[in-house]
Amino acid sequence: MPHGISRRHLMIKVLATSAFLPGLGCLAKASQVEGLTPLDTKDSTASALGFVIDAATASSNPLYKKGERCASCVHFLGQPSDATAGCKIYAGHSVPASGWCTVWSQRPG
């Protein structure tokens, strides 16, 4: 009697393993955000780009349009529902979802 693995057994293992992969991705993403330092508005790049922690305070900036905020920006590395996430513009820093800067660009979708 051969002691091999059947295709049925292999498929069960593959399907069971693939069910856990999305969860592992979420855990990895969460740990990456925790490793980022919050962006300080006094940071030279942040101040040059008019970064504010609360988009409601950006109304004095002529480039700001009502409704724009980090969570809806293409550079925001998290989901729109995340409270904070990384940003493509401010590498190594996290930004709040409610923030805004002059580099804001609408997220597709």
Secondary structure by P-SEA (a helix, b strand, c coil): ccccccaaaaaaaaaaaaaaaaaaaaaaaaaaaaaccccccccaaaaaaccccccccccccccccccccccccccccccccccbbbbcccccbbbcccccccccccccc
